[in-house]
Amino acid sequence: MGYQSKWHALPTEQINDASLAIDKMPVLDIVDLVINEDRKVVAAVARERERIAHGVEIISAALKKKGRLFLVGAGTSGRLGIVEAAEMPPTFGTPPELVQGIMAGGQDAVFRAKEGVEDNFEEGTRAVARLRVSKRDVVVGVSASGITQFVRGALTGARKKGARIIFVTCWPGADLQNYVDLIIAPAVGPEVIAGSTRLKAGTATKMVLNMLTTISMVRIGKTYGNLMVDVRTGSEKLKDRAKRILMIVTGVDDVRAAALLKQAKWNVKIAIVMEKAGLTPAQAARRLRTSHDLVRDAIGEDIEPRLRELLAAPKK
């Protein structure tokens, strides 16, 4: 084949020899094929573990200094960033501006594909300019192929503002080493459907972004042990979770837990410190501030022994 393009050699565009006959295989065989291919994703992400850890350190350090985190991408990569950003406030009680997704094509492109917007380098640059990205912030560019121009424009603009830059791609050969701080590149291999990066590349990207955001939140005190103590209580399910967390940590019954949460205006951390330290809501809030928002430091207790005891207890 004489025709060559800038895409033809990308790992994300290659043909997978395991799925050549996918259109005539029995459905169960296709399911097994996809499962076998997805097993490769975990191994590919595991090979990036040290770089993922480095990324967490970059992000958590910025968040501790009042910086923000931006996740920028196009297509599947952009939507994964949007999902990650949207989940931070309810899970960890963060303000919406702390973690933000930047999607090529804007909000409309989240729900309906807008082809061509990913090719606009200048619009990527303008997107980070509109959000006033600064040297305190971290920008994570997400591009399975490694060559998405919108993402490259965003990273170029962010670099000029002094922001820290992390690039998540499934092309280990991406030529961005000179102007990013870190590249995380799980090599997942060709997709079951050639070029369909919503598959293995999307799964790998989701795993990496999950770790970058979740572990960073743990590092800045958004959990106590593995309990979601900064949970937002906007639904009955989340209110019940808040009550159960408070009961686990303090040993109070459900009536006392409900009363504490009402006094604390449904702030689980404040309620914990109130009960454990015998403080008023205002005093508990001040104690948390001086403890850098860490429940462990505010009450001087480690939750792990209690959680292990609860897990080991016979189920009723």
Helices and strands as residue ranges (DSSP letters): G 11-13, G 17-19, G 22-24, H 27-46, H 49-64, E 69-73, H 75-92, E 99-103, H 108-111, G 117-119, H 121-130, E 138-142, H 149-160, E 164-168, E 182-184, H 200-219, H 236-250, H 254-263, H 268-277, H 281-290, H 295-299, H 304-312
